[in-house]
Amino acid sequence: MFSTSLALAGLLLVNTVSTFPAPGEQQAINNPEITIIEPEFSLTSTIRDTLVANDVIGDVLDDFEPSYYIEVDYPSSHEKVLLGNDIPVDAVSKRPVFNFYSINSPSIEAKNSTFTLALTDPDAKSRKKPKWSEMCHWILTNLTTPIPEPPPEIHAAKPGEIMEYLPPSPPPKTGAHRYVFVLLEGDSSNLKAPDDRKHWGYGKVRHGVRDWAEENNLKVVGANFFFAENEKQ
């Protein structure tokens, strides 16, 4: 299981490329004979690398370059979703609130887009035996385009909710489940809920949001996730 470090959490607070000096550079920076190469870390690559490392890209989504960051909070429990952090099950029993914003300056076309936010569990019944996967937990659609910086207004349910929020409830002795928020870009005016929560109605293991997005011509532009597990293990 991946635990988000404080360094990663700090990186998620910015939406520009950041550089950090390596140890010893402070003393050497004025020496003309020393060439300093500063590593670069981008929010896009950090999100993608974390999704790959935790098999979110692979099990849930095809490979993509994130262009939006999804900020998800559970106000009643003061918990925040931070790319693979652990959150207690009882802390996610009520709908979250969320922001999403462009990592880079959005294009004119993006400013006229609409978005859909989905929550899916690829580890139902368990990660080793995902016979119920994917489980659809939430779909909220007809969302307006964000601005480059985090907007002051928080988007909250219920307007546009075509699949009511189902609180994560991993069964006992099934280990940690990944709960994945996926941001989709595209026309949402005629979207319909999946036929069923289990397998998103497709009847196949590890099928879900990827199939539903493709069927409805929606593009994946962002993702965030957390781990939760039943106390009985």
C-alpha positions in Angstrom: 0.0 0.0 0.0 1.3 3.5 -0.9 1.3 6.2 1.7 1.6 9.8 0.5 4.6 11.5 2.0 4.6 15.0 3.3 6.8 16.1 0.4 4.2 14.8 -2.1 1.4 16.5 -0.1 3.2 19.7 -0.3 3.7 19.4 -4.0 0.0 19.0 -4.5 -0.5 22.5 -3.2 1.1 24.0 -6.3 0.3 23.8 -10.0 3.6 24.9 -11.4 6.9 23.1 -12.0 9.0 23.3 -8.9 12.8 22.9 -8.5 14.7 22.0 -5.3 18.4 22.4 -4.5 20.3 19.2 -3.8 22.3 18.9 -0.5 25.4 21.0 -0.6 24.3 23.3 -3.4 23.9 26.2 -1.0 27.6 26.2 -0.4 28.6 25.6 -4.0 26.3 27.9 -5.8 28.7 30.8 -6.0 31.6 28.6 -7.3 31.9 29.2 -11.1 33.7 25.9 -11.6 30.7 23.9 -10.4 27.8 23.1 -12.6 24.6 22.7 -10.7 21.7 20.6 -12.2 18.5 21.0 -10.4 15.9 18.2 -10.7 12.4 19.1 -11.8 9.2 17.7 -10.4 5.9 18.5 -12.1 2.5 17.9 -10.6 1.4 16.1 -13.8 4.2 13.5 -13.6 3.8 13.1 -9.8 0.1 12.3 -10.2 0.7 9.9 -13.1 3.7 8.1 -11.4 1.6 7.6 -8.3 -1.3 6.2 -10.3 1.0 3.9 -12.1 2.8 2.7 -8.9 -0.6 1.8 -7.3 -2.0 0.2 -10.5 -4.8 2.7 -10.8 -3.4 3.2 -14.3 -3.7 -0.4 -15.4 -6.5 -1.8 -13.3 -8.9 1.2 -13.6 -7.7 3.6 -16.3 -5.7 3.5 -19.5 -2.5 5.5 -19.4 -3.0 9.3 -19.6 -1.4 12.6 -18.7 -3.4 14.3 -15.9 -4.3 17.8 -16.9 -6.5 18.5 -13.8 -6.0 18.0 -10.1 -9.0 16.8 -8.1 -9.1 18.1 -4.5 -11.5 16.0 -2.4 -12.4 16.6 1.2 -14.7 14.9 3.7 -15.8 17.9 5.9 -17.5 16.0 8.7 -14.3 14.0 9.5 -11.7 16.6 8.3 -10.2 14.0 6.0 -8.6 14.9 2.6 -7.9 12.5 -0.3 -4.2 12.7 -1.1 -3.2 10.2 -3.8 -3.2 7.0 -1.8 -3.5 8.0 1.8 -5.3 5.8 4.3 -8.7 7.0 5.5 -10.9 5.2 8.0 -14.2 3.8 6.6 -16.3 5.7 9.1 -14.7 9.0 7.9 -16.1 8.6 4.4 -19.8 7.8 5.3 -21.1 11.2 4.0 -20.7 12.8 0.6 -17.4 14.6 0.1 -17.0 18.1 -1.3 -14.5 18.8 -4.0 -12.6 21.2 -6.3 -10.9 20.5 -9.5 -8.6 22.8 -11.4 -6.3 22.9 -14.3 -2.7 22.0 -13.7 -1.7 24.3 -16.6 -3.6 27.2 -18.1 -6.7 25.7 -19.8 -7.3 26.2 -23.5 -10.3 28.1 -24.9 -11.9 24.8 -25.7 -11.5 23.5 -22.2 -13.1 26.6 -20.8 -16.3 25.7 -22.6 -16.2 22.1 -21.5 -18.3 20.2 -19.0 -17.1 17.5 -16.6 -18.2 14.5 -14.7 -16.8 13.1 -11.5 -17.0 9.4 -10.7 -16.0 7.3 -7.7 -15.2 3.6 -8.3 -13.8 0.7 -6.3 -11.7 -1.7 -8.4 -11.0 -4.0 -5.4 -14.5 -5.4 -4.7 -14.8 -7.9 -3.1 -11.0 -7.7 -2.5 -7.9 -6.8 -4.5 -6.9 -10.4 -4.8 -10.4 -11.6 -5.7 -12.1 -8.7 -7.5 -15.2 -10.7 -8.4 -17.5 -7.6 -7.9 -15.1 -5.1 -9.5 -15.6 -2.5 -10.4 -18.2 -1.2 -7.9 -19.7 2.2 -8.9 -20.0 4.4 -5.8 -20.9 7.8 -7.2 -21.4 9.8 -10.4 -21.9 13.6 -10.4 -22.2 15.3 -13.8 -22.8 18.5 -15.6 -20.0 20.3 -13.8 -18.7 23.6 -15.1 -15.1 24.3 -16.1 -12.8 25.3 -13.3 -10.3 28.1 -13.4 -6.5 27.7 -13.3 -6.2 28.4 -9.5 -8.4 26.6 -6.9 -11.8 28.4 -7.1 -13.4 29.8 -3.9 -16.6 27.9 -4.6 -16.8 24.3 -3.6 -18.9 22.0 -5.8 -21.1 19.7 -3.7 -23.9 17.2 -4.4 -26.7 16.8 -5.1 -27.3 18.7 -8.4 -26.3 16.6 -11.4 -26.0 13.4 -9.4 -27.0 10.5 -11.7 -25.7 7.8 -9.3 -26.2 8.5 -5.6 -23.2 8.4 -3.3 -22.7 4.9 -1.9 -20.3 5.1 1.1 -17.3 2.8 0.9 -17.9 -0.3 3.0 -15.1 -2.9 2.3 -16.1 -6.3 3.7 -14.2 -7.8 6.7 -10.9 -9.5 6.0 -10.6 -8.2 2.4 -7.6 -5.9 3.0 -7.4 -2.3 1.8 -9.5 -1.2 -1.1 -8.5 1.6 -3.5 -11.3 4.2 -3.9 -10.7 6.1 -7.1 -12.1 9.5 -8.1 -12.0 10.0 -11.8 -12.6 13.3 -13.6 -14.0 13.0 -17.1 -14.3 15.8 -19.7 -17.0 15.8 -22.4 -20.7 16.4 -23.1 -22.7 15.3 -20.1 -26.1 16.5 -21.3 -27.4 13.0 -22.1 -25.5 10.8 -19.7 -27.3 8.0 -18.0 -26.4 6.0 -14.9 -24.9 2.5 -15.4 -27.4 -0.4 -15.3 -25.9 -1.6 -12.0 -23.3 -0.6 -9.5 -21.5 -4.0 -9.7 -19.2 -4.0 -12.8 -20.9 -0.7 -13.7 -23.5 -3.0 -15.4 -21.0 -4.6 -17.8 -21.0 -8.0 -16.2 -17.2 -8.4 -16.4 -14.5 -8.4 -13.7 -12.5 -5.2 -13.5 -14.8 -3.4 -16.0 -16.3 -0.1 -15.1 -15.5 3.6 -15.4 -13.2 3.0 -18.3 -15.9 1.3 -20.3 -18.6 3.8 -19.3 -16.3 6.7 -20.3 -15.6 5.2 -23.7 -19.2 4.4 -24.3 -20.1 8.0 -23.6 -17.2 9.7 -25.4 -15.7 11.1 -22.2 -12.0 11.8 -21.8 -10.1 11.0 -18.6 -8.4 14.2 -17.4 -7.7 13.6 -13.7 -7.7 11.1 -10.9 -7.2 10.9 -7.2 -7.7 8.0 -4.7 -7.5 6.8 -1.2 -7.2 3.5 0.7 -9.8 2.2 3.2 -10.2 -1.1 4.9 -12.6 -2.8 7.3 -11.4 -2.8 10.9 -11.7 -6.6 11.0 -8.7 -8.0 9.2 
